[in-house]
Amino acid sequence: QTSSSKLCIAHPYARLFAKKDDTKRRRIWNHALEKTIFNPYELSTLGAPHRRAIYLASLEAHIDRLLAQLFSIGCCPVSVAELERFRGLNSKTAKSMVSNLQHEVSVSRLKLLELERA
């Protein structure tokens, strides 16, 4: 390619959208923390989907314990009234909401990096 055929970048983080391809890839499951939860025998005998379910359940239990600690000292990060609108929310819907927030945060971080680089 010649320099004249390169993409002209007008905005500091326009490169992010210029190099974005349309293929949607599934994110690989990160096994880094599994050794802290499972022993070697469990790692060798339990399948990844089963380990993932156990991992998520332990994560949810940990979050419940943290929230109970916050409530016990009178610190309520979110009022009960604010949480009421999410009552009965399907777990898949909640997961997709969290996933979308995580994606927005990662895009925002990339934008900040591009602005700092400019």
Beta strands, then each sheet from edge to edge (+ up, - down):
end
